[in-house]
Amino acid sequence: MIMKDTDTSECRLILHNDIRQIPQLAGFVEAIARKASLDQSLAMSLNLALEEAVTNVILYAYPAGSDGLVDIEAVIRTGSIEFIVSDSGKPFDPTKTPPPDIDASLEERRIGGLGIHLVRTIMDSVVYRRRCGKNYLTMTKNI
Amino acid sequence: MELNINKTDDVTTVKFIGRLDTPSAQEITKDLEPVMNDASGTIVMDCSELTYISSSGLRIFLSLRKAAATKGGNVIVRSISDDVRQVFMMTGFLNLFQIEA
């Protein structure tokens, strides 16, 4: 597919805050990968970053037992792909999470904290905004 | 995700088949409890058919590794794909595990 500089293409997926909906991200990313002609390895990385961001929202944004939505938008541009994950849950800026010490020895290595680290490692830019009672996490990958 | 656990005298082989995403990790945590509780021998994590892993899956790997270290056991990660290896690399897991082809 040849895209001009001005060409953009958008896809959207809306999930409930139910962890069993996470597998739907794989098909969503697969469709985007096809559209943008991404290789399988990059598609897997994007799937992973998206899963980590969405899992955070599903597990922590809304009070336990209450229903809430996670809105996922993908914008494909020439040279980049942008994912915008938004929710109406409590304010939470994942970019403020301290990075894990990935060089720690086994004894000192803490279990957990890897989700947002993976998002930061895979994506080229990760920006959080709180606006009109909603959290927006915008993650961009240069392609 | 399908999980095959096979125990012989001193070696427990855990074979992961499919995608280890967050819901799969939650599902298999209970199945892995016996392996976690009896981590004094060698545990082989057969990843030849593991196609994807996220942080919830990594958490399981690290928990097993820590349980084995406490109980004098050993964890070998066998036959990881390039994609899964990449995730291990990004998270410093290559240094924590004995990786075999």
gemmi code that builds the backbone of each chain (N, CA, C; Angstrom):
import gemmi

chains = {
    "A": [
        ("MET", (0.843, -1.198, 0.000), (0.000, 0.000, 0.000), (0.884, 1.255, 0.000)),
        ("ILE", (0.592, 2.175, -0.886), (1.347, 3.433, -0.925), (0.484, 4.525, -0.313)),
        ("MET", (1.042, 5.213, 0.681), (0.279, 6.274, 1.328), (0.985, 7.604, 1.114)),
        ("LYS", (0.231, 8.594, 0.785), (0.800, 9.930, 0.661), (0.972, 10.524, 2.062)),
        ("ASP", (1.774, 11.576, 2.159), (2.050, 12.200, 3.450), (0.785, 12.578, 4.210)),
        ("THR", (-0.215, 12.962, 3.469), (-1.427, 13.457, 4.109), (-2.413, 12.335, 4.449)),
        ("ASP", (-2.101, 11.130, 3.972), (-3.036, 10.029, 4.190), (-3.038, 9.584, 5.651)),
        ("THR", (-4.212, 9.452, 6.217), (-4.312, 8.807, 7.514), (-5.463, 7.829, 7.460)),
        ("SER", (-5.398, 6.864, 8.362), (-6.458, 5.882, 8.417), (-6.705, 5.586, 9.893)),
        ("GLU", (-7.959, 5.473, 10.277), (-8.258, 5.302, 11.701), (-9.050, 4.032, 11.963)),
        ("CYS", (-8.776, 3.406, 13.097), (-9.520, 2.230, 13.522), (-9.882, 2.424, 14.989)),
        ("ARG", (-10.954, 1.801, 15.407), (-11.394, 1.992, 16.785), (-11.935, 0.689, 17.369)),
        ("LEU", (-11.649, 0.503, 18.647), (-12.145, -0.675, 19.371), (-12.572, -0.209, 20.760)),
        ("ILE", (-13.761, -0.609, 21.170), (-14.208, -0.235, 22.516), (-14.418, -1.511, 23.331)),
        ("LEU", (-13.763, -1.577, 24.473), (-13.855, -2.762, 25.334), (-14.482, -2.397, 26.675)),
        ("HIS", (-15.070, -3.394, 27.322), (-15.520, -3.228, 28.707), (-14.343, -3.512, 29.635)),
        ("ASN", (-14.456, -3.044, 30.871), (-13.347, -3.294, 31.799), (-13.412, -4.728, 32.336)),
        ("ASP", (-13.281, -5.662, 31.406), (-13.303, -7.093, 31.711), (-12.045, -7.684, 31.078)),
        ("ILE", (-11.205, -8.262, 31.904), (-9.903, -8.733, 31.440), (-10.039, -9.805, 30.340)),
        ("ARG", (-11.193, -10.470, 30.309), (-11.403, -11.512, 29.287), (-11.532, -10.923, 27.880)),
        ("GLN", (-11.634, -9.577, 27.806), (-11.734, -8.948, 26.481), (-10.366, -8.651, 25.870)),
        ("ILE", (-9.318, -8.829, 26.652), (-7.953, -8.539, 26.179), (-7.595, -9.242, 24.853)),
        ("PRO", (-7.994, -10.518, 24.661), (-7.627, -11.184, 23.393), (-8.142, -10.460, 22.139)),
        ("GLN", (-9.165, -9.618, 22.276), (-9.665, -8.878, 21.109), (-8.618, -7.922, 20.538)),
        ("LEU", (-7.646, -7.547, 21.387), (-6.601, -6.626, 20.921), (-5.755, -7.260, 19.823)),
        ("ALA", (-5.579, -8.585, 19.894), (-4.741, -9.268, 18.902), (-5.311, -9.089, 17.501)),
        ("GLY", (-6.617, -9.302, 17.343), (-7.263, -9.146, 16.042), (-7.249, -7.696, 15.574)),
        ("PHE", (-7.417, -6.790, 16.533), (-7.402, -5.353, 16.237), (-6.038, -4.950, 15.671)),
        ("VAL", (-4.970, -5.392, 16.354), (-3.612, -5.038, 15.906), (-3.291, -5.733, 14.580)),
        ("GLU", (-3.781, -6.950, 14.434), (-3.543, -7.691, 13.185), (-4.120, -6.929, 11.987)),
        ("ALA", (-5.321, -6.391, 12.163), (-5.966, -5.636, 11.083), (-5.167, -4.375, 10.755)),
        ("ILE", (-4.663, -3.724, 11.802), (-3.854, -2.516, 11.600), (-2.542, -2.867, 10.893)),
        ("ALA", (-1.954, -3.992, 11.334), (-0.675, -4.423, 10.744), (-0.847, -4.685, 9.244)),
        ("ARG", (-1.976, -5.262, 8.891), (-2.252, -5.530, 7.466), (-2.379, -4.224, 6.701)),
        ("LYS", (-3.148, -3.308, 7.284), (-3.384, -2.010, 6.645), (-2.084, -1.245, 6.432)),
        ("ALA", (-1.205, -1.303, 7.439), (0.022, -0.503, 7.386), (1.215, -1.315, 6.894)),
        ("SER", (0.965, -2.560, 6.470), (2.019, -3.470, 5.993), (3.166, -3.616, 7.003)),
        ("LEU", (2.825, -3.849, 8.256), (3.853, -4.036, 9.284), (4.280, -5.499, 9.315)),
        ("ASP", (5.559, -5.734, 9.678), (5.956, -7.136, 9.794), (5.415, -7.723, 11.097)),
        ("GLN", (5.451, -9.035, 11.156), (4.807, -9.761, 12.242), (5.428, -9.422, 13.604)),
        ("SER", (6.728, -9.186, 13.584), (7.437, -8.915, 14.821), (7.050, -7.549, 15.416)),
        ("LEU", (6.923, -6.568, 14.566), (6.484, -5.236, 15.021), (5.032, -5.293, 15.488)),
        ("ALA", (4.225, -6.057, 14.768), (2.824, -6.207, 15.152), (2.722, -6.800, 16.556)),
        ("MET", (3.578, -7.784, 16.849), (3.568, -8.392, 18.176), (3.945, -7.379, 19.256)),
        ("SER", (4.955, -6.563, 18.965), (5.369, -5.538, 19.923), (4.246, -4.536, 20.184)),
        ("LEU", (3.562, -4.142, 19.128), (2.463, -3.182, 19.287), (1.312, -3.811, 20.069)),
        ("ASN", (1.037, -5.077, 19.790), (0.020, -5.807, 20.529), (0.364, -5.812, 22.023)),
        ("LEU", (1.640, -6.036, 22.308), (2.105, -6.095, 23.693), (1.949, -4.738, 24.392)),
        ("ALA", (2.403, -3.670, 23.741), (2.299, -2.336, 24.339), (0.836, -1.987, 24.604)),
        ("LEU", (-0.003, -2.311, 23.637), (-1.425, -2.005, 23.771), (-2.058, -2.834, 24.895)),
        ("GLU", (-1.680, -4.117, 24.961), (-2.222, -4.960, 26.041), (-1.857, -4.399, 27.411)),
        ("GLU", (-0.617, -3.970, 27.565), (-0.177, -3.453, 28.868), (-0.957, -2.189, 29.243)),
        ("ALA", (-1.127, -1.288, 28.281), (-1.842, -0.032, 28.551), (-3.309, -0.318, 28.890)),
        ("VAL", (-3.929, -1.205, 28.113), (-5.354, -1.494, 28.306), (-5.575, -2.299, 29.593)),
        ("THR", (-4.660, -3.214, 29.894), (-4.774, -4.001, 31.123), (-4.759, -3.091, 32.349)),
        ("ASN", (-3.887, -2.089, 32.343), (-3.832, -1.122, 33.437), (-5.185, -0.479, 33.672)),
        ("VAL", (-5.815, -0.072, 32.581), (-7.130, 0.577, 32.691), (-8.161, -0.416, 33.223)),
        ("ILE", (-8.171, -1.620, 32.636), (-9.176, -2.610, 33.032), (-9.046, -2.962, 34.520)),
        ("LEU", (-7.815, -3.097, 34.984), (-7.624, -3.547, 36.369), (-7.733, -2.430, 37.404)),
        ("TYR", (-7.382, -1.196, 37.021), (-7.240, -0.172, 38.059), (-8.066, 1.096, 37.884)),
        ("ALA", (-8.602, 1.360, 36.695), (-9.243, 2.663, 36.480), (-10.591, 2.796, 37.193)),
        ("TYR", (-11.357, 1.705, 37.181), (-12.719, 1.787, 37.711), (-12.828, 1.034, 39.036)),
        ("PRO", (-13.762, 1.458, 39.905), (-13.942, 0.725, 41.163), (-14.308, -0.731, 40.873)),
        ("ALA", (-13.798, -1.649, 41.708), (-14.044, -3.079, 41.495), (-15.541, -3.351, 41.386)),
        ("GLY", (-15.908, -4.132, 40.399), (-17.299, -4.527, 40.239), (-18.151, -3.551, 39.439)),
        ("SER", (-17.608, -2.375, 39.142), (-18.411, -1.425, 38.367), (-18.048, -1.531, 36.890)),
        ("ASP", (-19.011, -1.189, 36.048), (-18.786, -1.309, 34.616), (-18.159, -0.019, 34.074)),
        ("GLY", (-17.197, -0.174, 33.197), (-16.577, 0.993, 32.581), (-16.047, 0.603, 31.216)),
        ("LEU", (-15.746, 1.593, 30.409), (-15.291, 1.315, 29.051), (-13.844, 1.761, 28.835)),
        ("VAL", (-13.186, 1.075, 27.914), (-11.861, 1.477, 27.458), (-11.979, 1.715, 25.961)),
        ("ASP", (-11.621, 2.908, 25.554), (-11.744, 3.291, 24.151), (-10.351, 3.278, 23.528)),
        ("ILE", (-10.189, 2.513, 22.459), (-8.877, 2.400, 21.825), (-8.976, 2.877, 20.386)),
        ("GLU", (-8.203, 3.896, 20.068), (-8.178, 4.406, 18.706), (-6.793, 4.222, 18.135)),
        ("ALA", (-6.727, 3.843, 16.880), (-5.436, 3.745, 16.208), (-5.459, 4.665, 15.003)),
        ("VAL", (-4.427, 5.447, 14.867), (-4.317, 6.338, 13.712), (-3.051, 5.946, 12.954)),
        ("ILE", (-3.241, 5.507, 11.727), (-2.099, 5.109, 10.899), (-1.734, 6.292, 10.004)),
        ("ARG", (-0.493, 6.736, 10.121), (-0.017, 7.815, 9.252), (1.191, 7.300, 8.496)),
        ("THR", (1.620, 8.059, 7.506), (2.858, 7.704, 6.833), (3.978, 7.914, 7.848)),
        ("GLY", (4.674, 6.868, 8.186), (5.802, 7.028, 9.105), (5.490, 6.816, 10.570)),
        ("SER", (4.221, 6.696, 10.938), (3.939, 6.438, 12.360), (2.562, 5.806, 12.571)),
        ("ILE", (2.458, 5.161, 13.728), (1.159, 4.657, 14.177), (0.932, 5.199, 15.573)),
        ("GLU", (-0.262, 5.714, 15.804), (-0.571, 6.278, 17.112), (-1.750, 5.513, 17.714)),
        ("PHE", (-1.590, 5.131, 18.972), (-2.709, 4.528, 19.709), (-3.134, 5.509, 20.797)),
        ("ILE", (-4.439, 5.736, 20.902), (-4.955, 6.569, 21.986), (-5.897, 5.709, 22.823)),
        ("VAL", (-5.492, 5.466, 24.061), (-6.298, 4.667, 24.979), (-6.939, 5.633, 25.967)),
        ("SER", (-8.267, 5.628, 26.027), (-8.919, 6.560, 26.952), (-9.963, 5.862, 27.808)),
        ("ASP", (-10.216, 6.421, 28.983), (-11.202, 5.864, 29.915), (-11.744, 6.981, 30.795)),
        ("SER", (-12.872, 6.707, 31.452), (-13.497, 7.717, 32.324), (-13.265, 7.386, 33.794)),
        ("GLY", (-12.240, 6.599, 34.059), (-11.945, 6.202, 35.443), (-11.191, 7.265, 36.203)),
        ("LYS", (-10.660, 6.835, 37.355), (-9.963, 7.807, 38.210), (-8.676, 8.289, 37.521)),
        ("PRO", (-8.238, 9.519, 37.835), (-7.027, 10.043, 37.192), (-5.832, 9.155, 37.501)),
        ("PHE", (-5.108, 8.776, 36.473), (-3.889, 7.988, 36.693), (-2.920, 8.223, 35.540)),
        ("ASP", (-1.734, 8.699, 35.884), (-0.714, 8.949, 34.871), (0.346, 7.855, 34.936)),
        ("PRO", (0.259, 6.865, 34.034), (1.212, 5.739, 34.102), (2.643, 6.167, 33.772)),
        ("THR", (2.790, 7.317, 33.086), (4.146, 7.744, 32.726), (4.929, 8.223, 33.957)),
        ("LYS", (4.212, 8.414, 35.082), (4.874, 8.844, 36.316), (5.389, 7.649, 37.143)),
        ("THR", (5.045, 6.438, 36.688), (5.482, 5.243, 37.419), (7.002, 5.118, 37.345)),
        ("PRO", (7.695, 4.922, 38.476), (9.144, 4.779, 38.408), (9.530, 3.519, 37.633)),
        ("PRO", (10.587, 3.586, 36.826), (10.965, 2.423, 36.032), (11.517, 1.309, 36.919)),
        ("PRO", (11.284, 0.045, 36.534), (11.832, -1.061, 37.324), (13.338, -1.157, 37.097)),
        ("ASP", (14.048, -1.715, 38.068), (15.483, -1.931, 37.895), (15.673, -3.280, 37.197)),
        ("ILE", (15.823, -3.209, 35.857), (15.878, -4.471, 35.113), (17.263, -5.118, 35.160)),
        ("ASP", (18.211, -4.447, 35.813), (19.541, -5.051, 35.983), (19.720, -5.653, 37.375)),
        ("ALA", (18.656, -5.609, 38.182), (18.759, -6.131, 39.547), (19.022, -7.633, 39.533)),
        ("SER", (19.676, -8.106, 40.586), (19.909, -9.549, 40.709), (18.573, -10.231, 41.004)),
        ("LEU", (18.572, -11.551, 40.876), (17.339, -12.310, 41.104), (16.753, -12.024, 42.485)),
        ("GLU", (17.610, -11.960, 43.499), (17.141, -11.746, 44.871), (16.488, -10.371, 45.010)),
        ("GLU", (17.070, -9.395, 44.333), (16.581, -8.033, 44.498), (15.505, -7.655, 43.477)),
        ("ARG", (15.346, -8.509, 42.500), (14.400, -8.197, 41.433), (12.985, -8.244, 41.957)),
        ("ARG", (12.236, -7.141, 41.787), (10.858, -7.113, 42.257), (9.931, -7.695, 41.197)),
        ("ILE", (8.893, -8.390, 41.682), (7.925, -8.968, 40.754), (6.920, -7.871, 40.398)),
        ("GLY", (6.727, -7.639, 39.123), (5.746, -6.639, 38.701), (6.387, -5.350, 38.227)),
        ("GLY", (5.544, -4.410, 37.824), (6.013, -3.110, 37.349), (6.564, -3.125, 35.933)),
        ("LEU", (6.349, -4.225, 35.219), (6.946, -4.327, 33.887), (6.039, -3.817, 32.771)),
        ("GLY", (4.747, -3.712, 33.057), (3.785, -3.332, 32.024), (4.109, -1.993, 31.374)),
        ("ILE", (4.178, -0.954, 32.188), (4.423, 0.379, 31.639), (5.856, 0.491, 31.099)),
        ("HIS", (6.765, -0.275, 31.702), (8.147, -0.319, 31.190), (8.149, -0.842, 29.747)),
        ("LEU", (7.366, -1.877, 29.482), (7.284, -2.419, 28.121), (6.687, -1.384, 27.172)),
        ("VAL", (5.652, -0.682, 27.625), (5.033, 0.354, 26.787), (6.080, 1.400, 26.407)),
        ("ARG", (6.835, 1.846, 27.399), (7.856, 2.878, 27.141), (8.969, 2.376, 26.248)),
        ("THR", (9.344, 1.112, 26.436), (10.445, 0.560, 25.648), (10.040, 0.369, 24.191)),
        ("ILE", (8.817, -0.088, 23.979), (8.371, -0.402, 22.617), (8.021, 0.869, 21.837)),
        ("MET", (7.323, 1.797, 22.498), (6.834, 2.968, 21.775), (7.891, 4.077, 21.757)),
        ("ASP", (7.791, 4.970, 20.766), (8.743, 6.073, 20.672), (8.310, 7.271, 21.518)),
        ("SER", (7.018, 7.401, 21.740), (6.567, 8.473, 22.627), (5.299, 8.023, 23.356)),
        ("VAL", (5.219, 8.365, 24.640), (4.051, 8.015, 25.460), (3.653, 9.268, 26.237)),
        ("VAL", (2.455, 9.757, 25.970), (2.020, 11.020, 26.579), (0.683, 10.815, 27.280)),
        ("TYR", (0.597, 11.297, 28.515), (-0.658, 11.203, 29.273), (-1.312, 12.569, 29.369)),
        ("ARG", (-2.625, 12.586, 29.227), (-3.400, 13.815, 29.432), (-4.674, 13.490, 30.190)),
        ("ARG", (-5.056, 14.408, 31.090), (-6.350, 14.287, 31.753), (-7.199, 15.440, 31.245)),
        ("ARG", (-8.332, 15.121, 30.654), (-9.146, 16.176, 30.076), (-10.633, 15.825, 30.210)),
        ("CYS", (-11.414, 16.769, 30.702), (-12.867, 16.608, 30.833), (-13.229, 15.295, 31.533)),
        ("GLY", (-12.529, 14.993, 32.608), (-12.854, 13.800, 33.387), (-12.418, 12.497, 32.766)),
        ("LYS", (-11.557, 12.560, 31.753), (-11.094, 11.315, 31.119), (-9.567, 11.249, 31.087)),
        ("ASN", (-9.066, 10.019, 31.151), (-7.629, 9.775, 30.965), (-7.375, 9.472, 29.496)),
        ("TYR", (-6.341, 10.084, 28.943), (-5.922, 9.782, 27.565), (-4.455, 9.405, 27.566)),
        ("LEU", (-4.149, 8.227, 27.070), (-2.753, 7.832, 26.923), (-2.470, 7.702, 25.420)),
        ("THR", (-1.597, 8.548, 24.926), (-1.280, 8.543, 23.496), (0.107, 7.938, 23.303)),
        ("MET", (0.143, 6.857, 22.559), (1.400, 6.124, 22.360), (1.713, 6.101, 20.866)),
        ("THR", (2.902, 6.561, 20.526), (3.251, 6.650, 19.105), (4.456, 5.788, 18.788)),
        ("LYS", (4.371, 5.093, 17.673), (5.496, 4.285, 17.193), (5.863, 4.771, 15.794)),
        ("ASN", (7.123, 5.125, 15.612), (7.587, 5.469, 14.266), (7.781, 4.194, 13.467)),
        ("ILE", (7.311, 4.204, 12.229), (7.446, 2.978, 11.420), (8.145, 3.296, 10.102)),
    ],
    "B": [
        ("MET", (-4.673, -20.397, 25.813), (-3.390, -21.004, 26.177), (-3.596, -22.396, 26.750)),
        ("GLU", (-2.790, -23.312, 26.273), (-2.832, -24.670, 26.800), (-1.541, -24.916, 27.568)),
        ("LEU", (-1.658, -25.648, 28.661), (-0.490, -25.894, 29.502), (-0.340, -27.400, 29.695)),
        ("ASN", (0.826, -27.931, 29.388), (1.082, -29.352, 29.660), (2.149, -29.476, 30.730)),
        ("ILE", (1.793, -30.118, 31.834), (2.777, -30.302, 32.909), (3.123, -31.774, 33.001)),
        ("ASN", (4.415, -32.061, 32.923), (4.875, -33.436, 32.888), (5.973, -33.622, 33.919)),
        ("LYS", (5.748, -34.499, 34.884), (6.751, -34.648, 35.944), (7.385, -36.025, 35.900)),
        ("THR", (8.724, -36.046, 35.791), (9.449, -37.304, 35.955), (10.234, -37.176, 37.259)),
        ("ASP", (11.135, -38.095, 37.527), (11.826, -38.147, 38.819), (12.225, -36.780, 39.363)),
        ("ASP", (13.076, -36.099, 38.600), (13.641, -34.868, 39.146), (13.367, -33.652, 38.265)),
        ("VAL", (12.682, -33.904, 37.144), (12.462, -32.811, 36.192), (10.963, -32.598, 35.958)),
        ("THR", (10.533, -31.384, 36.132), (9.153, -31.039, 35.786), (9.206, -30.193, 34.513)),
        ("THR", (8.529, -30.660, 33.472), (8.481, -29.889, 32.236), (7.115, -29.219, 32.114)),
        ("VAL", (7.161, -27.917, 31.912), (5.927, -27.165, 31.714), (5.944, -26.650, 30.289)),
        ("LYS", (5.000, -27.119, 29.489), (4.957, -26.675, 28.098), (3.825, -25.676, 27.901)),
        ("PHE", (4.187, -24.515, 27.380), (3.216, -23.453, 27.125), (2.847, -23.476, 25.648)),
        ("ILE", (1.562, -23.631, 25.364), (1.136, -23.679, 23.969), (0.158, -22.532, 23.703)),
        ("GLY", (0.585, -21.601, 22.848), (-0.293, -20.489, 22.485), (0.175, -19.168, 23.053)),
        ("ARG", (-0.794, -18.302, 23.350), (-0.494, -16.930, 23.782), (-0.651, -16.783, 25.286)),
        ("LEU", (0.389, -16.287, 25.929), (0.321, -16.057, 27.374), (0.050, -14.571, 27.626)),
        ("ASP", (-1.229, -14.196, 27.455), (-1.633, -12.814, 27.719), (-2.177, -12.719, 29.143)),
        ("THR", (-2.731, -11.574, 29.504), (-3.168, -11.383, 30.893), (-4.248, -12.383, 31.334)),
        ("PRO", (-5.328, -12.565, 30.546), (-6.319, -13.548, 30.999), (-5.764, -14.976, 31.052)),
        ("SER", (-4.896, -15.347, 30.100), (-4.303, -16.696, 30.139), (-3.452, -16.864, 31.391)),
        ("ALA", (-2.716, -15.824, 31.739), (-1.853, -15.894, 32.920), (-2.703, -16.117, 34.169)),
        ("GLN", (-3.832, -15.436, 34.223), (-4.720, -15.635, 35.379), (-5.250, -17.062, 35.422)),
        ("GLU", (-5.557, -17.603, 34.234), (-6.096, -18.968, 34.171), (-5.090, -20.014, 34.623)),
        ("ILE", (-3.838, -19.867, 34.203), (-2.872, -20.943, 34.472), (-2.195, -20.833, 35.837)),
        ("THR", (-2.382, -19.702, 36.522), (-1.714, -19.523, 37.817), (-2.041, -20.672, 38.770)),
        ("LYS", (-3.311, -21.067, 38.780), (-3.732, -22.138, 39.683), (-3.119, -23.481, 39.270)),
        ("ASP", (-3.062, -23.717, 37.962), (-2.490, -24.979, 37.465), (-1.011, -25.098, 37.822)),
        ("LEU", (-0.363, -23.958, 37.973), (1.077, -23.977, 38.243), (1.404, -24.031, 39.732)),
        ("GLU", (0.383, -23.949, 40.567), (0.624, -23.957, 42.012), (1.437, -25.163, 42.474)),
        ("PRO", (1.098, -26.391, 42.024), (1.898, -27.548, 42.464), (3.368, -27.426, 42.051)),
        ("VAL", (3.619, -26.880, 40.869), (4.997, -26.709, 40.399), (5.706, -25.672, 41.277)),
        ("MET", (4.969, -24.617, 41.602), (5.504, -23.535, 42.440), (5.857, -24.068, 43.829)),
        ("ASN", (4.984, -24.931, 44.361), (5.180, -25.442, 45.717), (6.255, -26.509, 45.793)),
        ("ASP", (6.578, -27.115, 44.647), (7.560, -28.197, 44.639), (8.684, -27.809, 43.675)),
        ("ALA", (9.326, -26.679, 43.976), (10.292, -26.121, 43.029), (11.736, -26.476, 43.404)),
        ("SER", (11.917, -27.618, 44.072), (13.265, -27.956, 44.537), (14.093, -28.685, 43.477)),
        ("GLY", (13.433, -29.173, 42.419), (14.159, -29.872, 41.357), (14.405, -28.971, 40.166)),
        ("THR", (14.490, -29.601, 38.999), (14.674, -28.820, 37.777), (13.320, -28.602, 37.110)),
        ("ILE", (13.057, -27.365, 36.765), (11.823, -27.050, 36.042), (12.218, -26.573, 34.649)),
        ("VAL", (11.723, -27.275, 33.642), (11.982, -26.864, 32.259), (10.738, -26.167, 31.729)),
        ("MET", (10.892, -24.916, 31.333), (9.793, -24.170, 30.725), (9.951, -24.342, 29.212)),
        ("ASP", (9.154, -25.225, 28.635), (9.240, -25.483, 27.192), (8.426, -24.410, 26.459)),
        ("CYS", (9.140, -23.510, 25.777), (8.484, -22.377, 25.129), (8.457, -22.533, 23.608)),
        ("SER", (8.665, -23.768, 23.128), (8.737, -23.969, 21.683), (7.429, -23.589, 20.995)),
        ("GLU", (6.308, -23.633, 21.737), (5.031, -23.260, 21.130), (4.383, -22.070, 21.840)),
        ("LEU", (5.226, -21.294, 22.522), (4.749, -20.064, 23.145), (4.924, -18.937, 22.134)),
        ("THR", (3.808, -18.355, 21.696), (3.881, -17.397, 20.591), (3.865, -15.938, 21.051)),
        ("TYR", (3.515, -15.713, 22.335), (3.351, -14.329, 22.801), (3.394, -14.331, 24.319)),
        ("ILE", (4.011, -13.307, 24.887), (4.009, -13.190, 26.354), (3.892, -11.716, 26.731)),
        ("SER", (3.056, -11.435, 27.750), (2.966, -10.057, 28.252), (3.442, -10.050, 29.704)),
        ("SER", (3.360, -8.892, 30.360), (3.958, -8.773, 31.694), (3.328, -9.731, 32.707)),
        ("SER", (2.064, -10.086, 32.509), (1.426, -11.037, 33.434), (2.076, -12.408, 33.330)),
        ("GLY", (2.481, -12.779, 32.123), (3.177, -14.044, 31.916), (4.585, -13.985, 32.480)),
        ("LEU", (5.239, -12.849, 32.291), (6.591, -12.674, 32.837), (6.574, -12.797, 34.355)),
        ("ARG", (5.504, -12.288, 34.943), (5.344, -12.364, 36.399), (5.350, -13.829, 36.867)),
        ("ILE", (4.673, -14.683, 36.090), (4.641, -16.115, 36.422), (6.040, -16.724, 36.321)),
        ("PHE", (6.746, -16.386, 35.250), (8.108, -16.905, 35.064), (9.010, -16.495, 36.235)),
        ("LEU", (8.908, -15.217, 36.624), (9.776, -14.718, 37.689), (9.400, -15.321, 39.041)),
        ("SER", (8.101, -15.493, 39.273), (7.661, -16.105, 40.529), (8.208, -17.522, 40.656)),
        ("LEU", (8.149, -18.275, 39.546), (8.681, -19.643, 39.559), (10.187, -19.638, 39.788)),
        ("ARG", (10.855, -18.696, 39.133), (12.312, -18.599, 39.252), (12.711, -18.295, 40.696)),
        ("LYS", (11.942, -17.413, 41.324), (12.216, -17.051, 42.715), (11.914, -18.218, 43.652)),
        ("ALA", (10.810, -18.924, 43.369), (10.447, -20.077, 44.203), (11.540, -21.139, 44.115)),
        ("ALA", (12.043, -21.361, 42.904), (13.103, -22.358, 42.710), (14.378, -21.935, 43.449)),
        ("ALA", (14.711, -20.668, 43.358), (15.938, -20.175, 44.011), (15.851, -20.386, 45.524)),
        ("THR", (14.670, -20.157, 46.086), (14.474, -20.315, 47.526), (14.579, -21.780, 47.942)),
        ("LYS", (14.096, -22.668, 47.057), (14.019, -24.085, 47.422), (15.162, -24.906, 46.851)),
        ("GLY", (16.144, -24.225, 46.290), (17.310, -24.942, 45.767), (17.090, -25.581, 44.412)),
        ("GLY", (16.042, -25.184, 43.723), (15.771, -25.748, 42.402), (16.369, -24.915, 41.288)),
        ("ASN", (16.015, -25.282, 40.075), (16.607, -24.652, 38.909), (15.534, -24.498, 37.835)),
        ("VAL", (15.555, -23.393, 37.124), (14.579, -23.186, 36.045), (15.319, -23.013, 34.721)),
        ("ILE", (14.953, -23.826, 33.760), (15.544, -23.719, 32.425), (14.449, -23.286, 31.453)),
        ("VAL", (14.729, -22.243, 30.699), (13.777, -21.788, 29.682), (14.261, -22.319, 28.345)),
        ("ARG", (13.438, -23.139, 27.723), (13.884, -23.837, 26.517), (13.110, -23.399, 25.270)),
        ("SER", (13.846, -23.236, 24.183), (13.259, -23.008, 22.847), (12.348, -21.789, 22.760)),
        ("ILE", (12.845, -20.624, 23.202), (12.003, -19.434, 23.036), (12.141, -18.894, 21.609)),
        ("SER", (11.042, -18.375, 21.095), (11.030, -17.776, 19.753), (11.759, -16.434, 19.812)),
        ("ASP", (12.107, -15.896, 18.663), (12.781, -14.602, 18.612), (11.917, -13.504, 19.234)),
        ("ASP", (10.613, -13.573, 18.995), (9.715, -12.549, 19.536), (9.677, -12.588, 21.062)),
        ("VAL", (9.585, -13.781, 21.615), (9.540, -13.903, 23.077), (10.900, -13.524, 23.668)),
        ("ARG", (11.969, -13.899, 22.963), (13.316, -13.523, 23.415), (13.452, -11.996, 23.502)),
        ("GLN", (12.863, -11.332, 22.528), (12.881, -9.866, 22.495), (12.229, -9.280, 23.765)),
        ("VAL", (11.128, -9.880, 24.173), (10.432, -9.410, 25.380), (11.295, -9.692, 26.623)),
        ("PHE", (11.951, -10.846, 26.634), (12.873, -11.178, 27.733), (14.013, -10.146, 27.779)),
        ("MET", (14.468, -9.739, 26.597), (15.579, -8.801, 26.540), (15.157, -7.424, 27.064)),
        ("MET", (13.980, -6.984, 26.643), (13.501, -5.655, 27.043), (13.295, -5.549, 28.550)),
        ("THR", (13.110, -6.683, 29.212), (12.774, -6.657, 30.632), (13.905, -7.178, 31.518)),
        ("GLY", (15.058, -7.455, 30.916), (16.189, -7.947, 31.697), (16.051, -9.403, 32.119)),
        ("PHE", (15.086, -10.118, 31.539), (14.865, -11.510, 31.940), (15.930, -12.468, 31.409)),
        ("LEU", (16.649, -12.035, 30.349), (17.695, -12.922, 29.816), (18.768, -13.173, 30.868)),
        ("ASN", (18.957, -12.192, 31.759), (19.979, -12.344, 32.810), (19.502, -13.191, 33.983)),
        ("LEU", (18.203, -13.379, 34.092), (17.649, -14.069, 35.267), (17.436, -15.549, 35.026)),
        ("PHE", (17.461, -15.944, 33.750), (17.118, -17.330, 33.424), (18.236, -18.028, 32.662)),
        ("GLN", (18.293, -19.322, 32.856), (19.150, -20.145, 32.021), (18.339, -20.442, 30.752)),
        ("ILE", (18.831, -19.933, 29.615), (18.089, -20.088, 28.358), (18.776, -21.145, 27.512)),
        ("GLU", (18.016, -22.124, 27.066), (18.585, -23.173, 26.203), (17.882, -23.195, 24.861)),
        ("ALA", (18.600, -23.573, 23.846), (18.029, -23.642, 22.498), (16.978, -24.750, 22.431)),
    ],
}
model = gemmi.Model(1)
for chain_id, residues in chains.items():
    chain = gemmi.Chain(chain_id)
    for i, (resn, *xyz) in enumerate(residues, 1):
        res = gemmi.Residue()
        res.name, res.seqid = resn, gemmi.SeqId(i, " ")
        for name, pos in zip(("N", "CA", "C"), xyz):
            atom = gemmi.Atom()
            atom.name, atom.element = name, gemmi.Element(name[0])
            atom.pos, atom.b_iso = gemmi.Position(*pos), 0.0
            res.add_atom(atom)
        chain.add_residue(res)
    model.add_chain(chain)
structure = gemmi.Structure()
structure.add_model(model)
structure.setup_entities()
